[in-house]
Amino acid sequence: MSPQNKISSEGKISILGSTGSVGRSTLAVIDENAQYQVYALSAHKNIDLLYAQCQRYQPVYAVVTDEEAASRFATLLAQSDLETRLLRGESGLNQIASDEAVDTVMAAIVGAAGLESTLAAVSAGKKVLLANKESLVMTGDLLMQAARQSGAALLPIDSEHNAIFQCLPFSKDGLSKDQSKFVDKVVLTASGGPFLNTSLDEFERITPDQACRHPKWSMGRKISVDSASMMNKGLELIEACYLFQLEASQVDVLIHPQSIIHSMVYYRDGSVLAQLANPDMRIPIAYGLAWPQRINSGAATLDLVAESGLEFYHPDLDRFPCLRLGMEAAAQRGTAPVILNAANEVAVAAFLAEKISFSQIPALIEAVRSKMPCEATPTLAIIRDLDKQVRTLSNELILKDFC
């Protein structure tokens, strides 16, 4: 056990994915609140930013998951006076996620790559700020069961789920109450992304740069494409079912272009509670860090007088078939969300690499789904194996039918 592991864990944070948009926003909130201390940071390849973060925050550990980038980062550390120690790969992520010196883990790695470390943090009973929705989409009941067994507090950081979290009563151990007894439904809001009013005839010519130009949020490229296709909302619908113990029929989606109301909870007595804020990820991050207290996020206060009228529309599932696919997977459960997520990750990567068109993203997912059987109660081993199978099949179909 290292000397650092013997000191109190209170206020010590590991940020998994510190160079991404959520990771950077987390550090911005920490800058506003001196009671928090960065214990560990991680990146995949962006070692220049990671090195700058290490210089500023002096973490005990830095993890680099890409082997070539890790070797280059080791050289940077050797040439510096930093005492930060380098860890590599998945094992390094798992170590900083479960280290007993850590109180809070920000799980902000995008995609299935964040699954193992998120599970490690939950299994270790940490306060887990869940910004990696894919972990919950893939493992669902298994992740929630692990949280209940370990006593981990699993706090959603997506603005929509964080909004629902704020509108629901929770017991001391986090997301443990059966909401169906008093909640009629929850409503996730969606901005509609950059193509809400784009002619469907133009969808085939949409470029990656256009898809990554979100009108309200500043995000990484993968999640920006998911937002443009509304797959992001489909994944969030699945996530909401697991987090809040709701049936798919109890989760609705409304287009809300202003992104001021982040979600609503409809109670059985006719009451509707909504959480409002400027579209700024520092707000849900600050709430997660301080829960059940409140701290300064550094975000601007919402001025409703200065806002234009708030609009709401039902989503057009012909325009956004990825949302329909998410709804169907949420209703089916089992391994359906695993298939959906893996096929989507491959499809988005292919679109960003200009191998397929924007319109082919849902077409590829549909093709993969039609060829993969769905199991009702998967184990973690089945989930991991299926994820690999779906990715292989998706890439094969791209080469065979979509190029």
C-alpha positions as CSV (number, residue, x, y, z in Angstrom):
1,M,0.0,0.0,0.0
2,S,1.5,3.4,-1.0
3,P,1.7,6.3,1.4
4,Q,-1.0,8.1,-0.6
5,N,-3.4,5.2,0.0
6,K,-3.2,5.7,3.8
7,I,-4.6,9.2,3.9
8,S,-8.3,10.1,3.9
9,S,-10.2,9.6,0.6
10,E,-12.6,12.5,1.3
11,G,-12.7,14.9,-1.6
12,K,-10.2,12.9,-3.7
13,I,-11.3,12.3,-7.3
14,S,-10.3,10.1,-10.2
15,I,-11.4,11.4,-13.6
16,L,-11.6,8.7,-16.2
17,G,-11.4,10.6,-19.5
18,S,-10.0,13.9,-18.2
19,T,-9.2,15.2,-21.7
20,G,-12.7,14.9,-23.1
21,S,-15.4,17.5,-22.8
22,V,-16.9,16.2,-19.6
23,G,-13.5,15.6,-18.0
24,R,-12.5,19.2,-18.8
25,S,-15.7,20.5,-17.4
26,T,-15.2,18.5,-14.2
27,L,-11.8,20.1,-13.8
28,A,-13.4,23.5,-14.3
29,V,-15.8,22.8,-11.5
30,I,-13.0,21.6,-9.3
31,D,-11.2,24.9,-10.0
32,E,-14.2,26.7,-8.4
33,N,-14.2,24.5,-5.2
34,A,-10.9,24.1,-3.3
35,Q,-12.3,21.2,-1.2
36,Y,-11.7,18.7,-4.0
37,Q,-8.4,17.2,-4.9
38,V,-7.5,15.5,-8.2
39,Y,-6.1,12.1,-7.4
40,A,-5.8,10.6,-10.9
41,L,-6.4,11.5,-14.5
42,S,-6.7,9.4,-17.6
43,A,-6.6,9.8,-21.4
44,H,-6.4,7.6,-24.5
45,K,-4.2,9.5,-26.9
46,N,-4.4,13.2,-26.0
47,I,-1.2,13.2,-24.0
48,D,-0.3,16.9,-24.6
49,L,-3.5,18.0,-22.8
50,L,-3.1,15.3,-20.2
51,Y,0.5,16.5,-19.5
52,A,-0.8,20.1,-19.1
53,Q,-3.4,18.8,-16.7
54,C,-0.9,16.9,-14.7
55,Q,1.3,20.0,-14.4
56,R,-1.7,22.0,-13.1
57,Y,-3.3,19.4,-10.8
58,Q,-0.3,17.3,-9.7
59,P,-2.2,14.0,-9.6
60,V,-0.7,10.9,-7.9
61,Y,-1.5,8.9,-11.1
62,A,-2.0,9.4,-14.8
63,V,-3.3,6.6,-17.0
64,V,-2.8,6.4,-20.7
65,T,-4.7,3.6,-22.5
66,D,-3.0,3.7,-25.9
67,E,0.3,1.9,-25.7
68,E,2.2,4.1,-28.2
69,A,0.9,7.3,-26.5
70,A,1.8,5.9,-23.1
71,S,5.4,5.4,-24.1
72,R,5.5,9.0,-25.3
73,F,3.9,10.2,-22.1
74,A,6.5,8.3,-20.1
75,T,9.2,10.3,-21.8
76,L,7.4,13.6,-21.0
77,L,7.2,12.6,-17.3
78,A,10.8,11.5,-17.2
79,Q,11.9,14.9,-18.5
80,S,9.8,16.8,-16.0
81,D,9.9,17.3,-12.2
82,L,6.4,15.9,-11.8
83,E,5.9,13.1,-9.2
84,T,2.9,11.8,-11.1
85,R,3.2,8.1,-11.8
86,L,2.2,6.6,-15.1
87,L,-0.2,3.6,-15.3
88,R,-1.1,2.0,-18.6
89,G,-4.2,0.4,-20.2
90,E,-7.3,-1.1,-18.8
91,S,-5.6,-2.3,-15.6
92,G,-4.5,1.3,-14.9
93,L,-8.0,2.6,-15.3
94,N,-9.3,-0.1,-13.0
95,Q,-6.7,0.7,-10.4
96,I,-7.5,4.5,-10.2
97,A,-11.3,3.7,-10.3
98,S,-11.1,1.4,-7.3
99,D,-8.1,2.8,-5.3
100,E,-9.1,3.1,-1.6
101,A,-7.6,6.6,-1.6
102,V,-10.4,7.7,-3.9
103,D,-13.8,8.9,-2.8
104,T,-15.3,9.9,-6.1
105,V,-14.9,8.6,-9.7
106,M,-16.0,10.6,-12.7
107,A,-16.7,8.0,-15.4
108,A,-16.4,10.0,-18.5
109,I,-14.8,7.7,-21.1
110,V,-16.9,7.6,-24.2
111,G,-18.4,4.3,-25.4
112,A,-17.9,0.7,-24.4
113,A,-14.2,1.5,-23.6
114,G,-15.4,2.9,-20.3
115,L,-17.3,-0.3,-19.2
116,E,-14.5,-2.1,-17.2
117,S,-13.4,0.9,-15.2
118,T,-17.0,2.0,-14.4
119,L,-17.7,-1.5,-13.2
120,A,-14.5,-1.4,-11.1
121,A,-15.6,1.9,-9.5
122,V,-19.1,0.6,-8.7
123,S,-17.9,-2.7,-7.4
124,A,-15.5,-0.8,-5.1
125,G,-18.4,1.1,-3.6
126,K,-17.3,4.5,-4.9
127,K,-19.4,7.6,-5.5
128,V,-19.6,7.2,-9.2
129,L,-20.5,10.2,-11.4
130,L,-21.8,8.4,-14.5
131,A,-21.2,10.3,-17.7
132,N,-20.5,7.1,-19.6
133,K,-24.0,6.0,-20.5
134,E,-22.8,3.1,-22.6
135,S,-21.8,1.2,-19.5
136,L,-25.3,1.2,-18.2
137,V,-26.8,0.6,-21.6
138,M,-24.7,-2.5,-22.0
139,T,-24.9,-4.0,-18.5
140,G,-28.2,-2.6,-17.2
141,D,-29.4,-4.7,-14.3
142,L,-25.9,-6.1,-13.7
143,L,-24.4,-2.6,-13.0
144,M,-27.4,-1.6,-10.8
145,Q,-27.1,-4.9,-8.9
146,A,-23.4,-4.3,-8.4
147,A,-24.1,-0.8,-7.0
148,R,-26.7,-2.2,-4.5
149,Q,-24.3,-4.9,-3.4
150,S,-21.3,-2.6,-2.9
151,G,-23.2,0.4,-1.6
152,A,-21.9,2.6,-4.4
153,A,-23.7,5.8,-5.1
154,L,-24.4,5.9,-8.8
155,L,-25.2,9.5,-9.8
156,P,-26.1,10.3,-13.4
157,I,-24.3,13.2,-15.0
158,D,-26.1,13.4,-18.4
159,S,-28.1,16.6,-18.1
160,E,-31.4,14.8,-18.7
161,H,-30.9,12.0,-16.1
162,N,-29.3,14.4,-13.7
163,A,-32.5,16.6,-14.0
164,I,-34.7,13.6,-13.3
165,F,-32.5,12.7,-10.3
166,Q,-33.0,16.2,-8.9
167,C,-36.8,15.9,-9.3
168,L,-37.1,12.5,-7.6
169,P,-36.8,11.7,-3.9
170,F,-33.9,9.4,-3.2
171,S,-32.8,7.4,-0.2
172,K,-29.3,7.8,1.3
173,D,-27.9,4.9,-0.8
174,G,-28.7,6.6,-4.1
175,L,-30.8,5.2,-6.9
176,S,-32.7,2.5,-4.9
177,K,-36.3,3.4,-4.7
178,D,-39.0,1.9,-6.9
179,Q,-40.3,5.0,-8.7
180,S,-43.2,3.2,-10.4
181,K,-45.3,3.5,-7.3
182,F,-45.7,7.2,-7.5
183,V,-44.3,8.3,-10.9
184,D,-46.6,8.1,-14.0
185,K,-43.8,8.9,-16.5
186,V,-40.6,10.8,-17.1
187,V,-39.9,13.0,-20.1
188,L,-36.4,13.4,-21.6
189,T,-36.0,16.6,-23.6
190,A,-33.8,16.8,-26.7
191,S,-32.6,19.8,-28.6
192,G,-33.2,18.0,-31.9
193,G,-29.5,18.6,-32.9
194,P,-28.2,20.4,-36.0
195,F,-30.6,18.7,-38.4
196,L,-34.0,19.3,-36.7
197,N,-35.2,21.3,-39.7
198,T,-32.9,20.0,-42.4
199,S,-34.6,18.6,-45.5
200,L,-34.5,14.8,-45.5
201,D,-33.3,15.0,-49.1
202,E,-30.0,16.5,-47.7
203,F,-29.3,13.8,-45.1
204,E,-27.3,11.7,-47.6
205,R,-24.9,14.6,-48.1
206,I,-24.4,15.5,-44.4
207,T,-20.7,15.7,-43.5
208,P,-19.0,14.7,-40.2
209,D,-18.2,18.4,-39.5
210,Q,-21.8,19.4,-40.0
211,A,-23.0,16.6,-37.7
212,C,-20.5,17.7,-35.0
213,R,-21.8,21.3,-35.0
214,H,-24.3,21.1,-32.2
215,P,-26.5,24.2,-31.8
216,K,-26.5,24.1,-27.9
217,W,-23.8,21.8,-26.5
218,S,-20.1,21.5,-26.9
219,M,-19.2,17.8,-27.0
220,G,-16.8,15.3,-28.5
221,R,-17.3,14.1,-32.0
222,K,-18.8,10.7,-31.2
223,I,-21.5,12.0,-28.9
224,S,-22.1,14.9,-31.3
225,V,-23.0,12.5,-34.1
226,D,-25.2,10.6,-31.7
227,S,-27.0,13.8,-30.8
228,A,-27.4,14.7,-34.5
229,S,-28.9,11.2,-35.2
230,M,-30.8,11.2,-31.9
231,M,-29.3,7.9,-31.0
232,N,-28.0,9.7,-28.0
233,K,-31.6,10.1,-26.8
234,G,-32.3,6.5,-27.6
235,L,-29.4,5.4,-25.4
236,E,-30.5,7.8,-22.7
237,L,-34.0,6.3,-22.8
238,I,-32.5,2.9,-22.1
239,E,-30.3,4.3,-19.4
240,A,-33.4,6.0,-17.7
241,C,-35.2,2.7,-17.6
242,Y,-32.4,1.1,-15.6
243,L,-31.5,4.0,-13.4
244,F,-35.0,4.8,-12.3
245,Q,-36.6,1.3,-12.5
246,L,-39.1,2.3,-15.2
247,E,-40.6,0.5,-18.1
248,A,-39.9,1.8,-21.6
249,S,-43.5,2.9,-21.8
250,Q,-42.9,5.2,-18.9
251,V,-40.2,7.2,-20.6
252,D,-41.1,9.8,-23.2
253,V,-39.0,12.1,-25.4
254,L,-39.9,15.6,-26.4
255,I,-38.0,17.9,-28.7
256,H,-37.1,21.2,-26.9
257,P,-34.8,23.3,-29.1
258,Q,-34.0,25.8,-26.3
259,S,-32.4,23.1,-24.0
260,I,-33.6,25.0,-20.9
261,I,-35.9,22.3,-19.4
262,H,-33.6,19.3,-19.2
263,S,-36.2,16.7,-18.1
264,M,-39.6,16.4,-16.4
265,V,-41.2,14.0,-13.9
266,Y,-44.9,13.4,-14.1
267,Y,-46.3,12.2,-10.8
268,R,-49.5,10.3,-10.4
269,D,-51.3,13.1,-8.6
270,G,-51.0,15.3,-11.6
271,S,-47.9,17.3,-10.5
272,V,-45.0,17.8,-12.9
273,L,-41.6,18.7,-11.7
274,A,-39.0,20.0,-14.1
275,Q,-35.3,21.0,-13.8
276,L,-34.3,24.2,-15.6
277,A,-30.8,25.5,-16.3
278,N,-28.6,26.9,-19.0
279,P,-27.2,24.2,-21.3
280,D,-23.8,23.9,-19.4
281,M,-22.4,20.5,-18.3
282,R,-20.8,22.1,-15.3
283,I,-24.2,22.3,-13.6
284,P,-24.9,18.5,-13.4
285,I,-21.3,17.8,-12.7
286,A,-21.3,20.2,-9.7
287,Y,-24.5,18.6,-8.5
288,G,-23.0,15.1,-8.7
289,L,-19.8,16.2,-7.0
290,A,-21.6,17.8,-4.0
291,W,-24.6,15.5,-3.7
292,P,-26.7,15.8,-1.6
293,Q,-25.3,19.3,-1.1
294,R,-24.8,22.2,-3.6
295,I,-21.7,24.0,-4.7
296,N,-20.7,26.7,-7.2
297,S,-20.5,25.3,-10.7
298,G,-19.1,28.5,-12.4
299,A,-22.0,28.4,-14.9
300,A,-24.2,31.5,-15.6
301,T,-27.5,31.8,-13.8
302,L,-30.6,31.2,-16.0
303,D,-32.4,34.4,-17.0
304,L,-35.9,33.3,-18.1
305,V,-36.9,36.9,-19.1
306,A,-34.0,37.0,-21.6
307,E,-35.1,33.6,-23.1
308,S,-37.4,33.3,-26.1
309,G,-40.5,31.2,-25.8
310,L,-39.9,27.6,-24.8
311,E,-41.1,25.1,-27.5
312,F,-41.9,21.4,-27.4
313,Y,-42.5,18.9,-30.2
314,H,-43.0,15.2,-30.5
315,P,-40.0,13.7,-32.3
316,D,-40.3,12.6,-35.9
317,L,-39.2,9.0,-35.9
318,D,-39.0,9.0,-39.7
319,R,-36.5,11.8,-39.5
320,F,-34.7,10.2,-36.6
321,P,-34.8,6.4,-37.0
322,C,-32.0,5.9,-34.5
323,L,-34.4,7.1,-31.7
324,R,-36.9,4.5,-32.8
325,L,-34.2,1.8,-32.6
326,G,-33.3,3.0,-29.1
327,M,-37.0,2.8,-28.0
328,E,-37.3,-0.7,-29.4
329,A,-34.2,-1.9,-27.6
330,A,-35.4,-0.3,-24.3
331,A,-38.7,-2.2,-24.6
332,Q,-36.9,-5.5,-25.5
333,R,-34.1,-5.3,-23.0
334,G,-31.8,-8.3,-22.6
335,T,-28.9,-8.1,-25.0
336,A,-30.8,-5.8,-27.4
337,P,-29.2,-2.6,-26.0
338,V,-25.7,-4.3,-26.3
339,I,-26.3,-5.0,-30.0
340,L,-27.6,-1.5,-30.5
341,N,-24.7,0.2,-28.8
342,A,-21.9,-1.8,-30.4
343,A,-23.4,-1.5,-33.9
344,N,-23.9,2.3,-33.4
345,E,-20.3,2.8,-32.2
346,V,-18.9,1.1,-35.3
347,A,-21.4,3.0,-37.6
348,V,-20.5,6.4,-36.1
349,A,-16.8,5.7,-36.4
350,A,-17.3,4.7,-40.0
351,F,-19.3,7.9,-40.7
352,L,-16.6,10.0,-39.1
353,A,-14.0,8.3,-41.3
354,E,-16.3,9.0,-44.3
355,K,-16.7,5.3,-45.1
356,I,-20.5,5.5,-44.8
357,S,-23.1,8.3,-45.1
358,F,-25.1,9.8,-42.2
359,S,-28.2,8.0,-43.5
360,Q,-26.5,4.7,-43.4
361,I,-25.9,4.8,-39.7
362,P,-29.4,3.5,-38.8
363,A,-29.4,1.3,-41.9
364,L,-26.3,-0.5,-40.6
365,I,-27.7,-0.9,-37.1
366,E,-30.9,-2.4,-38.5
367,A,-28.9,-4.8,-40.7
368,V,-26.8,-5.9,-37.7
369,R,-29.8,-6.3,-35.4
370,S,-31.6,-8.5,-38.0
371,K,-28.7,-11.0,-37.9
372,M,-28.0,-11.1,-34.1
373,P,-30.2,-13.1,-31.7
374,C,-31.2,-11.4,-28.5
375,E,-30.9,-13.1,-25.1
376,A,-33.2,-12.2,-22.3
377,T,-30.9,-12.5,-19.2
378,P,-27.2,-12.1,-20.2
379,T,-24.2,-12.6,-18.0
380,L,-21.3,-10.2,-18.1
381,A,-19.3,-12.8,-20.1
382,I,-22.1,-13.0,-22.7
383,I,-22.2,-9.2,-22.9
384,R,-18.5,-8.9,-23.5
385,D,-18.5,-11.7,-26.1
386,L,-21.6,-10.3,-27.9
387,D,-20.1,-6.8,-28.0
388,K,-17.1,-8.2,-29.9
389,Q,-19.3,-10.3,-32.3
390,V,-21.4,-7.3,-33.1
391,R,-18.4,-5.1,-33.9
392,T,-16.9,-7.7,-36.2
393,L,-20.2,-8.2,-38.0
394,S,-20.7,-4.5,-38.3
395,N,-17.3,-4.0,-39.9
396,E,-17.9,-6.9,-42.3
397,L,-21.2,-5.5,-43.4
398,I,-19.6,-2.1,-44.0
399,L,-17.1,-3.6,-46.4
400,K,-19.6,-5.9,-48.0
401,D,-22.8,-3.9,-48.4
402,F,-22.2,-0.2,-47.5
403,C,-19.0,0.9,-49.2
